[in-house]
Amino acid sequence: MWTEMSNSAILSKIGSRIKEARVRKNRTQAELATAAGVTPLTVANIENGKSVSTLTFIRVLRELGMLENLEQLVPFYKWNFKGFQGYQGLL
């Protein structure tokens, strides 16, 4: 699904999901913004699929209790580079 979407479509989908999470928690954009330390316009921008900084996005995710979802976005992999001759400079 995601690989077929444009970058702007992905931002819109993420924004919709952030809005759904906020509404499920019965919070206004202003309440979420204040708690996350951002402006209500920033929350509206996220929900409308506009680009924001990663730090701002993390603040909003934290306030919505969604930080654990980042594990799926950027999973931890323990790499074993032993035996890879060309990778010594990367370690």
Secondary structure, DSSP 8 states (H G I E B T S, - for coil): -GGGS-HHHHHHHHHHHHHHHHHHTT--HHHHHHHHTS-HHHHHHHHTT----HHHHHHHHHHTT-GGGHHHHS-------TT-GGGGGG-
